[in-house]
Amino acid sequence: MTDTTIECAALPAGSLVIVRVDWHDERAVALRAAMDAEIAPRYADLADGAGPGRAEEVALAFAIDPADIAVTYLVLDGETPVAHAALRSLGGEWELKRLVTLPAFRGRGYSRALIAAVESDVVGRGGRRLILQTGARQPEAVRLYEGLGFTRIPVYEPYLAITESLCFERVL
């Protein structure tokens, strides 16, 4: 898939663009790997003393079928990918997945711009709300979502087995 630049008034002025890419785009894969490397240590102790099958249960809950990904977005600073978000179709709902901005680029509005792009996409697809799951050990994510008007909802499938799950919605 070739990059498709989208218009986004939420991005600060400069050499920044939001592009649509394939889920398997190497830049998107690298940003998701960076997110995993940052977040995994926060939850590592939860595996301590976990019973048999727990790792498989968690992996299944977080598994993403690329066929369910409607769109993947990147923020590019020049040629450098600095932020990522995806939109997943999940049981008739639209779910924000894998929102990450690299640490050196945080505080500049990139995550907010990506959420605005995802929300616009949801509305364009006839959706009325955007849902998401994050973890209790990611207070910066919780602050972002709450600051944007997302409200807490009960934990939904496939995350019921993830004890640290916090789920949110934003009605569009």
FIKOLNU-553325 format. One line per 10 residues: number of its first residue (from 1); their letters; for each residue x, y, z of N, C-alpha, C, O. Coordinates in nm, 4 decimals, decimal comma. Atoms other than C-alpha are relative to their C-alpha. Example, Ala and Ser with C-alpha at 12.3 -4.5 7.8 and 13.67 -1.06 7.14 Angstrom:
2
1 = AS = 0,0890/-0,1190/0,0000/1,2300/-0,4500/0,7800/0,0900/0,1200/0,0000/0,1936/0,1181/0,0665 | -0,0820/-0,1190/-0,0060/1,3670/-0,1060/0,7140/-0,0770/0,1090/0,0730/-0,0261/0,2198/0,0899;
end
This chain:
172
1 = MTDTTIECAA = 0,0849/-0,1182/0,0000/0,0000/0,0000/0,0000/0,0889/0,1236/0,0000/0,1855/0,1318/0,0759 | -0,0714/-0,1270/0,0061/0,1276/0,3444/-0,0898/-0,0558/0,0927/0,1070/-0,1758/0,0920/0,1344 | 0,0459/-0,0979/-0,0989/0,1140/0,6152/0,1765/-0,1070/0,0889/-0,0616/-0,0939/0,1336/-0,1756 | 0,1031/-0,0937/0,0396/-0,2009/0,8229/0,1507/-0,0048/0,1081/0,1053/-0,0433/0,0824/0,2194 | 0,0006/-0,1114/-0,0936/-0,1677/1,1632/0,3126/-0,1433/0,0460/0,0215/-0,2211/0,0569/-0,0733 | 0,1337/-0,0507/-0,0296/-0,4785/1,2866/0,4888/0,0120/0,1390/0,0604/0,1129/0,1733/0,1221 | 0,0047/-0,1334/-0,0592/-0,5741/1,6366/0,5897/-0,0386/-0,0128/0,1464/-0,1292/-0,0888/0,1805 | 0,0345/0,0039/-0,1415/-0,5795/1,6932/0,9635/0,0332/0,1347/0,0628/0,1497/0,1674/0,0857 | -0,0193/-0,1319/-0,0595/-0,6308/2,0369/1,1129/0,0557/-0,0090/0,1411/0,1070/0,0899/0,1934 | -0,0457/0,0148/-0,1376/-0,5385/1,8955/1,4543/0,1521/-0,0088/0,0108/0,2067/0,0017/0,1206;
11 = LPAGSLVIVR = -0,1461/0,0074/-0,0053/-0,1708/1,8602/1,3570/0,0600/0,1393/0,0070/0,0128/0,2310/-0,0603 | -0,0695/-0,1285/-0,0018/0,0630/2,1443/1,4473/0,0617/0,0296/-0,1375/0,0904/-0,0621/-0,2144 | -0,0593/-0,0381/0,1277/0,2036/2,3377/1,1531/0,1435/-0,0495/-0,0088/0,2097/-0,0698/0,0931 | -0,1380/0,0432/0,0201/0,5319/2,2261/1,0036/0,0056/-0,1125/-0,1009/-0,0784/-0,1221/-0,1903 | -0,0232/0,1063/0,0968/0,6608/1,9222/0,8212/-0,0706/-0,1296/0,0396/-0,0279/-0,2383/0,0005 | 0,0706/0,1173/-0,0478/0,4126/1,6867/0,9853/-0,1153/-0,0362/-0,0912/-0,1871/0,0508/-0,1406 | 0,1151/0,0492/0,0745/0,1652/1,4715/0,7976/-0,0507/-0,1268/0,0660/0,0238/-0,1985/0,1328 | 0,0559/0,1294/-0,0375/-0,0694/1,1892/0,8810/-0,0201/-0,0763/-0,1289/-0,0753/-0,0239/-0,2257 | 0,0161/0,0844/0,1171/-0,0603/0,9039/0,6344/-0,0725/-0,1281/0,0385/-0,0597/-0,1776/0,1505 | 0,0603/0,1319/-0,0137/-0,2694/0,5914/0,5913/0,0992/-0,1001/-0,0580/0,1526/-0,0802/-0,1671;
21 = VDWHDERAVA = -0,0906/0,1044/0,0458/-0,0561/0,2804/0,5609/-0,0639/-0,1358/0,0262/-0,1649/-0,1459/0,0960 | 0,0423/0,1362/-0,0273/-0,1038/-0,0932/0,5590/0,0443/-0,0398/0,1405/0,1487/0,0056/0,1874 | -0,0344/0,0506/-0,1332/-0,1030/-0,2676/0,9001/0,1409/-0,0585/0,0023/0,2107/-0,0472/0,1031 | -0,1304/0,0669/0,0064/0,2106/-0,4546/0,7872/0,1143/0,0930/-0,0427/0,2284/0,0484/-0,0538 | -0,1038/-0,0965/0,0365/0,4001/-0,1385/0,6842/0,1118/-0,0071/0,1038/0,0852/-0,0048/0,2240 | -0,1127/0,0196/-0,0938/0,7483/-0,1738/0,8363/0,0110/0,1120/0,1019/0,0548/0,0876/0,2143 | -0,0046/-0,1103/-0,0959/0,7259/0,1697/0,9988/-0,1047/-0,0188/0,1091/-0,0790/0,0084/0,2264 | 0,1064/0,0269/-0,0969/0,3968/0,0773/1,1652/0,0399/-0,1142/0,0926/0,0183/-0,1070/0,2136 | -0,0462/0,1146/-0,0797/0,5402/-0,2553/1,2816/0,1049/0,0466/0,1012/0,1020/0,0045/0,2168 | -0,1058/-0,0491/-0,0892/0,8426/-0,0738/1,4298/-0,0579/0,0844/0,1135/-0,0125/0,0736/0,2274;
31 = LRAAMDAEIA = 0,0614/-0,0809/-0,1054/0,6248/0,1745/1,6195/-0,0749/-0,0874/0,0998/-0,0708/-0,0608/0,2200 | 0,0686/0,0906/-0,0927/0,4131/-0,1071/1,7644/0,1004/-0,0764/0,0855/0,0749/-0,1011/0,2033 | -0,1045/0,0678/-0,0778/0,7301/-0,2884/1,8707/0,0567/0,0927/0,1069/0,0842/0,0492/0,2187 | -0,0487/-0,0969/-0,0989/0,8529/0,0276/2,0431/-0,1015/0,0155/0,1127/-0,0634/0,0274/0,2291 | 0,1046/-0,0078/-0,1017/0,5186/0,0509/2,2240/0,0066/-0,1219/0,0920/0,0011/-0,1081/0,2142 | -0,0085/0,1232/-0,0798/0,5452/-0,3113/2,3380/0,1201/0,0034/0,0941/0,1092/-0,0345/0,2107 | -0,1220/-0,0050/-0,0817/0,9010/-0,2578/2,4633/-0,0159/0,0965/0,1167/0,0389/0,0726/0,2244 | 0,0214/-0,0969/-0,1072/0,7902/0,0433/2,6676/-0,1028/-0,0476/0,1021/-0,0833/-0,0309/0,2225 | 0,1127/0,0336/-0,0873/0,4664/-0,0966/2,8098/0,0174/-0,1340/0,0711/-0,0245/-0,1474/0,1860 | -0,0105/0,1353/-0,0583/0,5537/-0,4636/2,8756/0,0596/-0,0017/0,1406/0,0077/-0,0734/0,2262;
41 = PRYADLADGA = -0,0561/0,0042/-0,1359/0,7751/-0,3948/3,1799/-0,0971/0,0473/0,1083/-0,0855/0,0058/0,2236 | 0,0969/-0,0493/-0,0982/0,4866/-0,2129/3,3513/-0,0911/-0,1114/0,0515/-0,1441/-0,1034/0,1623 | 0,0931/0,1077/-0,0338/0,2853/-0,5346/3,3555/0,0701/-0,1344/0,0220/0,0037/-0,2360/0,0421 | -0,0747/0,1255/-0,0072/0,5614/-0,7956/3,3812/-0,0304/-0,0797/0,1259/-0,0358/-0,2026/0,1211 | 0,0237/0,0715/-0,1252/0,4871/-0,8789/3,7453/-0,1343/-0,0727/0,0034/-0,1542/-0,1599/0,0880 | 0,1293/0,0671/0,0015/0,1330/-0,9856/3,6590/0,0122/-0,1464/-0,0415/-0,0739/-0,2282/-0,0092 | -0,0213/0,1385/0,0413/0,2722/-1,3023/3,5058/0,0575/-0,0842/0,1140/0,0504/-0,2071/0,1099 | -0,0566/0,0732/-0,1135/0,4433/-1,3944/3,8351/-0,1101/-0,0780/0,0700/-0,2109/-0,0208/0,1115 | 0,0950/0,0845/-0,0706/0,2572/-1,6839/3,9883/-0,1268/-0,0283/-0,0777/-0,2195/-0,0892/-0,0242 | 0,1190/0,0274/0,0803/0,0053/-1,6966/3,7054/-0,0081/-0,1490/-0,0287/0,0932/-0,2161/-0,0487;
51 = GPGRAEEVAL = 0,0220/0,1422/0,0231/-0,1436/-2,0363/3,6520/0,0279/-0,0404/-0,1435/0,0529/0,0434/-0,2301 | -0,0225/0,0515/0,1356/-0,0981/-2,2581/3,3498/-0,1036/0,0585/-0,0972/-0,2214/0,0725/-0,0641 | 0,0895/-0,0526/0,1017/-0,2456/-2,1146/3,0349/-0,0229/0,1494/0,0061/-0,0849/0,2058/-0,0840 | 0,0233/-0,1443/-0,0138/-0,2432/-1,7556/3,1591/0,0644/0,0784/-0,1141/0,0028/0,1697/-0,1691 | -0,0680/-0,0719/0,1082/0,0114/-1,6399/2,9014/-0,0770/-0,0135/-0,1310/-0,0875/0,0826/-0,2072 | 0,0764/0,0218/0,1221/-0,1953/-1,7929/2,6225/-0,1308/0,0795/0,0027/-0,1736/0,1337/-0,0992 | 0,1245/-0,0745/-0,0162/-0,5133/-1,6324/2,7590/0,0225/0,1490/-0,0269/-0,0576/0,2133/-0,0949 | -0,0330/-0,1409/0,0207/-0,3505/-1,2893/2,7641/0,0341/0,0253/-0,1467/-0,0124/0,1226/-0,2061 | -0,0375/-0,0161/0,1410/-0,1976/-1,3358/2,4188/-0,1234/-0,0028/-0,0898/-0,1328/0,0743/-0,1853 | 0,1223/0,0086/0,0788/-0,5367/-1,4352/2,2805/-0,0821/0,1277/0,0132/-0,1374/0,1760/-0,0856;
61 = AFAIDPADIA = 0,0761/-0,1231/-0,0220/-0,7034/-1,1292/2,4364/0,0570/0,1173/-0,0804/-0,0178/0,2014/-0,1302 | -0,0642/-0,1114/0,0695/-0,4519/-0,8959/2,2746/0,0312/-0,0277/-0,1466/0,0846/0,0588/-0,2160 | -0,0275/0,0347/0,1399/-0,4257/-1,0765/1,9413/-0,0840/0,0872/-0,0929/-0,2000/0,1174/-0,0649 | 0,0689/-0,0817/0,0994/-0,5180/-0,8687/1,6400/0,0079/-0,0727/-0,1335/0,1159/-0,1067/-0,1818 | 0,0061/0,0559/0,1343/-0,6325/-1,0199/1,3144/0,0100/0,1176/-0,0962/-0,0777/0,2040/-0,0967 | -0,0152/-0,1122/0,0926/-0,5025/-0,7850/1,0443/-0,1226/0,0215/-0,0891/-0,1459/0,1330/-0,1357 | 0,1204/-0,0145/0,0820/-0,8231/-0,8532/0,8492/-0,1042/0,0897/0,0676/-0,1923/0,1436/0,0005 | 0,0939/-0,0847/-0,0740/-1,0116/-0,6627/1,1224/0,0439/0,1456/0,0069/-0,0313/0,2306/0,0546 | -0,0513/-0,1370/-0,0030/-0,7975/-0,3510/1,0861/-0,0537/0,0751/-0,1209/-0,0241/0,0412/-0,2354 | 0,0595/-0,0798/0,1075/-0,9903/-0,0934/0,8855/0,1014/0,0976/-0,0585/0,1043/0,1208/-0,1794;
71 = VTYLVLDGET = -0,0980/-0,0989/0,0453/-0,7082/0,1597/0,8683/0,1094/0,0127/0,1061/0,0842/-0,0018/0,2257 | -0,1139/-0,0272/-0,0872/-0,3647/0,2268/1,0155/0,0554/0,1360/-0,0385/0,0758/0,1651/-0,1564 | -0,0510/-0,1353/0,0219/-0,2343/0,5803/1,0552/0,1381/0,0155/0,0624/0,1683/-0,0436/0,1661 | -0,1282/-0,0416/-0,0558/0,1140/0,7172/1,1091/0,0079/0,1520/-0,0065/-0,0448/0,2142/-0,0987 | -0,0424/-0,1391/0,0107/0,2308/1,0671/1,1908/0,1457/-0,0051/-0,0429/0,2278/-0,0730/0,0188 | -0,1372/-0,0106/0,0482/0,5446/1,1452/0,9934/0,0508/0,1407/0,0267/-0,0152/0,2394/-0,0059 | -0,0702/-0,1261/-0,0177/0,7825/1,4195/1,0969/0,1087/-0,0011/-0,1063/0,2152/-0,0597/-0,0866 | -0,0863/0,0177/0,1158/0,9503/1,4656/0,7620/-0,0186/-0,1432/-0,0485/-0,1289/-0,1822/-0,0867 | 0,0061/0,1417/0,0386/1,0319/1,1034/0,6764/-0,0046/-0,0919/0,1215/-0,0153/-0,2137/0,1066 | -0,0088/0,0801/-0,1224/1,0442/0,9886/1,0403/-0,1379/-0,0316/0,0556/-0,2143/0,0600/0,0859;
81 = PVAHAALRSL = 0,1268/0,0360/-0,0637/0,7459/0,7923/1,1736/0,0115/0,0199/0,1510/0,1017/-0,0341/0,2150 | -0,0099/-0,0335/-0,1427/0,6748/0,9239/1,5236/-0,1224/-0,0402/0,0814/-0,1178/-0,0399/0,2044 | 0,1214/0,0373/-0,0731/0,3205/0,8114/1,6100/-0,0837/-0,0934/-0,0870/-0,0723/-0,0941/-0,2096 | 0,0767/0,1069/0,0650/0,0761/0,5327/1,5245/-0,1353/-0,0149/0,0661/-0,1481/0,0025/0,1873 | 0,1319/0,0393/-0,0503/-0,2918/0,4466/1,5621/-0,0660/-0,0857/-0,1067/-0,0382/-0,0725/-0,2259 | 0,0750/0,0839/0,0934/-0,5206/0,1891/1,4078/-0,1455/-0,0040/0,0438/-0,1787/0,0230/0,1593 | 0,1426/0,0149/-0,0241/-0,8940/0,1360/1,3807/-0,0367/-0,1440/-0,0318/-0,0120/-0,1938/-0,1416 | 0,0379/0,1401/0,0167/-1,0285/-0,2142/1,4318/-0,1516/-0,0153/0,0074/-0,2185/0,0479/0,0892 | 0,1386/0,0423/-0,0077/-1,3701/-0,3561/1,3606/-0,0061/-0,1139/0,1012/0,0628/-0,2149/0,0866 | 0,0077/0,0987/-0,1079/-1,4671/-0,5515/1,6723/-0,1464/-0,0226/0,0373/-0,2061/0,0578/0,1088;
91 = GGEWELKRLV = 0,1357/0,0368/-0,0368/-1,8055/-0,7195/1,6982/-0,1028/0,1088/-0,0213/-0,1882/0,1307/0,0646 | 0,0953/-0,1060/0,0282/-1,9971/-0,4365/1,5367/0,0366/0,1351/0,0582/-0,0365/0,2324/0,0397 | -0,0504/-0,1252/-0,0582/-1,7999/-0,1691/1,7220/0,1257/0,0432/-0,0749/0,1836/-0,0337/-0,1516 | -0,1266/-0,0521/0,0523/-1,5068/0,0497/1,6185/0,0924/0,0255/0,1186/0,0569/0,0979/0,2115 | -0,0931/-0,0053/-0,1126/-1,2031/0,0205/1,8457/0,1314/0,0654/-0,0417/0,1903/0,0297/-0,1437 | -0,1309/-0,0616/0,0164/-0,8964/0,2425/1,8669/0,1042/-0,0981/0,0495/0,0946/-0,1474/0,1619 | -0,1046/0,0944/-0,0367/-0,5882/0,0210/1,8706/0,1380/0,0614/-0,0180/0,1627/0,1406/-0,1090 | -0,1436/-0,0238/0,0083/-0,2191/0,0671/1,9335/0,0376/0,1465/-0,0244/0,1172/0,1784/-0,1127 | -0,0351/-0,1419/0,0044/-0,2058/0,4427/1,9854/0,1320/0,0181/0,0737/0,1437/-0,0159/0,1914 | -0,1303/-0,0233/-0,0622/0,1548/0,5375/2,0515/0,0675/0,1185/-0,0694/0,0608/0,1341/-0,1913;
101 = TLPAFRGRGY = -0,0905/-0,1029/0,0487/0,3775/0,8410/2,0149/0,1346/-0,0274/0,0644/0,1426/-0,0491/0,1853 | -0,1331/0,0242/-0,0555/0,7506/0,7903/2,0551/0,0307/0,1025/0,1093/-0,0064/0,2191/0,0963 | -0,0237/-0,0888/-0,1148/0,8726/0,9395/2,3871/0,0586/0,1365/-0,0348/0,0177/0,2372/0,0230 | -0,0644/-0,1281/0,0334/1,0890/1,2093/2,2271/-0,0939/0,0972/-0,0700/-0,0613/0,2150/-0,0850 | 0,0936/-0,0830/0,0760/0,7853/1,3412/2,0383/-0,1312/0,0248/0,0736/-0,2251/0,0793/0,0156 | 0,1238/-0,0162/-0,0764/0,5229/1,3431/2,3145/-0,0224/0,1455/0,0404/0,0707/0,2259/0,0447 | 0,0357/-0,1343/-0,0447/0,3399/1,6541/2,4286/-0,0175/0,0985/-0,1136/-0,0265/0,2189/-0,0898 | 0,0122/-0,0884/0,1163/0,3053/1,7928/2,0764/-0,1347/-0,0126/-0,0706/-0,1567/0,0508/-0,1738 | 0,1329/0,0133/0,0586/-0,0519/1,6859/2,0017/-0,0155/-0,1092/-0,1037/-0,1202/-0,1180/-0,1679 | 0,0075/0,1022/0,1048/0,0259/1,3913/1,7749/-0,1049/-0,1063/0,0303/-0,1789/-0,1473/-0,0591;
111 = SRALIAAVES = 0,1020/0,0999/-0,0348/-0,1884/1,1402/1,9646/-0,1397/0,0582/-0,0165/-0,2303/-0,0098/-0,0648 | 0,1298/-0,0656/0,0167/-0,4754/1,3875/1,9708/-0,0365/0,0084/-0,1481/-0,1514/-0,0151/-0,1856 | 0,0251/-0,0086/0,1443/-0,4401/1,4376/1,5954/-0,0367/-0,1367/-0,0567/-0,1256/-0,1470/-0,1414 | 0,0332/0,1345/0,0474/-0,4429/1,0625/1,5369/-0,1401/-0,0410/0,0441/-0,2153/-0,0993/-0,0340 | 0,1347/0,0335/-0,0475/-0,7526/1,0181/1,7523/-0,1036/0,0746/-0,0830/-0,2068/0,0173/-0,1180 | 0,0931/-0,0765/0,0843/-0,9240/1,2951/1,5530/-0,0145/-0,0662/-0,1376/-0,1251/-0,0738/-0,1911 | 0,0058/0,0679/0,1297/-0,8346/1,1139/1,2292/-0,0796/-0,1293/0,0101/-0,1611/-0,1592/-0,0771 | 0,0728/0,1255/-0,0195/-0,9638/0,7826/1,3644/-0,1489/0,0277/0,0188/-0,2328/-0,0404/-0,0402 | 0,1403/-0,0336/-0,0228/-1,2857/0,9432/1,4876/-0,0687/0,0426/-0,1300/-0,1831/0,0047/-0,1553 | 0,0549/-0,0413/0,1284/-1,3405/1,1047/1,1483/-0,0267/-0,1218/-0,0879/-0,1278/-0,1282/-0,1578;
121 = DVVGRGGRRL = 0,0159/0,1229/0,0767/-1,2930/0,7653/0,9879/-0,1216/-0,0784/0,0487/-0,1992/-0,1298/-0,0319 | 0,1149/0,0715/-0,0569/-1,5459/0,6063/1,2259/-0,1298/0,0637/-0,0478/-0,2207/-0,0061/-0,0927 | 0,1208/-0,0711/0,0432/-1,8053/0,8723/1,1444/-0,0245/-0,0255/-0,1489/-0,1381/-0,0482/-0,1906 | 0,0127/0,0266/0,1430/-1,7358/0,8242/0,7730/-0,0491/-0,1404/-0,0313/-0,1043/-0,1653/-0,1385 | 0,0465/0,1382/0,0167/-1,8114/0,4550/0,8178/-0,1375/-0,0217/0,0631/-0,1872/-0,1343/0,0674 | 0,1318/0,0103/-0,0597/-2,1417/0,5305/0,9893/0,0006/-0,0357/0,1472/-0,1049/-0,0629/0,2044 | -0,0099/0,0322/-0,1416/-2,0127/0,4622/1,3417/-0,0457/0,1146/0,0876/-0,0401/0,2311/0,0482 | 0,0488/-0,1018/-0,0938/-2,1526/0,6437/1,6432/0,0852/0,0116/0,1246/0,0678/0,1045/0,2035 | -0,0886/-0,0102/-0,1158/-1,8856/0,5710/1,9023/0,1303/-0,0716/-0,0301/0,1390/-0,1576/-0,1177 | -0,1319/0,0613/0,0073/-1,5221/0,4776/1,9418/0,0299/-0,0561/0,1379/0,0158/0,0142/0,2380;
131 = ILQTGARQPE = -0,0342/0,0623/-0,1266/-1,4165/0,2323/2,2126/0,1492/-0,0294/0,0021/0,2151/-0,0322/-0,1019 | -0,1408/0,0353/-0,0128/-1,0745/0,1456/2,3481/0,0245/-0,0678/0,1337/-0,0543/-0,0560/0,2275 | -0,0470/0,0646/-0,1219/-0,8925/-0,0572/2,6092/0,1411/0,0494/0,0269/0,2234/0,0583/-0,0642 | -0,1349/-0,0323/-0,0436/-0,5896/0,0564/2,8048/0,0200/-0,0693/0,1336/-0,0663/-0,1443/0,1791 | -0,0279/0,0658/-0,1271/-0,4293/-0,0538/3,1272/0,0115/0,0976/0,1150/0,0428/0,2152/0,0967 | -0,0054/-0,0832/-0,1207/-0,4385/0,0757/3,4816/0,1395/0,0543/0,0267/0,1551/0,1520/0,1000 | -0,1381/-0,0461/-0,0215/-0,0604/0,1142/3,4716/0,0484/0,0929/-0,1108/0,1685/0,1081/-0,1332 | -0,0309/-0,0977/0,1042/-0,0754/0,3658/3,1887/-0,0767/0,1295/0,0296/-0,1647/0,1686/-0,0470 | 0,0759/-0,1191/-0,0396/-0,1942/0,6804/3,3690/0,0061/0,1122/-0,1026/-0,0877/0,1912/-0,1126 | -0,0080/-0,1052/0,1020/-0,0728/0,9065/3,0888/-0,1036/-0,0234/-0,1091/-0,1606/0,0723/-0,1615;
141 = AVRLYEGLGF = 0,1023/0,0313/0,0991/-0,3039/0,7263/2,8458/-0,1382/0,0325/0,0552/-0,2213/0,0906/-0,0146 | 0,1293/-0,0285/-0,0630/-0,5956/0,7501/3,0884/-0,0252/0,1504/0,0017/-0,1357/0,1947/-0,0295 | 0,0154/-0,1467/-0,0011/-0,5358/1,1258/3,1271/-0,0337/0,0521/-0,1399/-0,1209/0,1376/-0,1552 | 0,0268/-0,0425/0,1374/-0,5281/1,1695/2,7495/-0,1451/-0,0286/-0,0375/-0,2165/0,0603/-0,0840 | 0,1359/0,0381/0,0393/-0,8517/0,9802/2,6928/-0,1053/0,0790/0,0774/-0,2005/0,1300/0,0185 | 0,0969/-0,0757/-0,0793/-1,0371/1,1450/2,9793/-0,0001/0,1472/-0,0406/-0,1058/0,2101/-0,0457 | -0,0103/-0,1391/0,0430/-0,9105/1,4858/2,8672/-0,0678/0,0265/-0,1336/-0,1080/0,1392/-0,1624 | 0,0670/-0,0126/0,1291/-1,0578/1,4211/2,5235/-0,1492/-0,0327/0,0076/-0,2190/-0,0324/-0,0938 | 0,1427/0,0249/-0,0165/-1,3975/1,3355/2,6682/-0,0420/-0,1451/-0,0066/-0,1614/-0,1745/-0,0119 | 0,0349/0,1417/-0,0077/-1,3792/0,9579/2,6694/-0,0501/-0,0288/0,1411/-0,0018/0,0298/0,2379;
151 = TRIPVYEPYL = 0,0533/0,0385/-0,1298/-1,5794/0,8004/2,9516/0,0189/-0,1501/0,0203/0,0196/-0,2282/-0,0748 | -0,0200/0,1409/-0,0340/-1,5253/0,4717/3,1329/-0,1245/-0,0807/-0,0314/-0,2374/-0,0354/-0,0126 | 0,1051/0,0974/0,0255/-1,7309/0,1730/3,0276/0,0460/-0,1326/0,0582/0,1642/-0,1495/0,0881 | -0,0420/0,1315/-0,0488/-1,7349/-0,1852/3,1510/0,1002/-0,0649/-0,0961/0,0982/-0,0405/-0,2167 | -0,0967/0,0741/0,0809/-1,4523/-0,4056/3,0298/-0,0786/-0,0901/-0,0952/-0,1754/-0,1550/-0,0557 | 0,0698/0,0759/0,1043/-1,5578/-0,5742/2,7064/0,0917/-0,1092/-0,0552/0,2134/-0,1070/-0,0364 | -0,0764/0,1051/0,0670/-1,4528/-0,8841/2,5154/0,0874/0,0638/-0,1060/0,0421/0,1543/-0,1761 | -0,0627/0,1215/-0,0514/-1,1834/-0,9845/2,4475/0,0824/0,0207/0,1271/0,1643/-0,0645/0,1617 | -0,0884/-0,0388/-0,1100/-1,0330/-0,8134/2,7544/-0,0472/-0,0408/0,1389/0,0166/-0,0040/0,2375 | 0,0552/0,0346/-0,1306/-1,2434/-0,9626/3,0348/0,1004/-0,0692/0,0908/0,0955/-0,0519/0,2126;
161 = AITESLCFER = -0,0980/0,0733/-0,0806/-0,9553/-1,1822/3,1497/0,1193/0,0859/0,0414/0,2028/0,0415/0,1201 | -0,1131/-0,0879/-0,0292/-0,7141/-0,8869/3,1686/-0,0388/0,0869/0,1197/-0,1128/0,1842/0,1051 | 0,0431/-0,0648/-0,1239/-0,7463/-0,7704/3,5286/0,0360/0,1484/0,0073/-0,0281/0,2233/0,0810 | -0,0421/-0,1397/-0,0030/-0,5698/-0,4399/3,4661/-0,0689/0,0854/-0,1071/-0,0331/0,2016/-0,1259 | 0,0663/-0,0726/0,1087/-0,8024/-0,3383/3,1811/-0,0842/0,1164/0,0497/-0,1542/0,1071/0,1505 | 0,0890/-0,1149/-0,0134/-0,9669/0,0006/3,1716/-0,0539/0,0252/-0,1403/0,0232/0,0362/-0,2356 | 0,0592/-0,0210/0,1313/-1,2109/0,0559/2,8873/-0,0765/0,1321/-0,0031/-0,1318/0,1768/0,0975 | 0,0590/-0,1314/0,0182/-1,3477/0,3799/2,7485/-0,0782/0,0045/-0,1292/-0,0594/-0,0777/-0,2188 | 0,0724/-0,0294/0,1243/-1,5880/0,5136/2,4873/-0,0053/0,1504/-0,0185/0,0055/0,2284/0,0762 | 0,0319/-0,1390/0,0313/-1,6419/0,8398/2,3134/-0,1111/-0,0052/-0,1027/-0,0942/-0,0600/-0,2116;
171 = VL = 0,1135/-0,0074/0,0913/-1,9800/0,8993/2,1547/0,0304/0,1104/-0,0999/0,0676/0,2215/-0,0622 | -0,0359/-0,0936/0,1071/-1,9297/1,0717/1,8217/-0,1235/0,0670/-0,0599/-0,1113/0,1486/-0,1512;
end
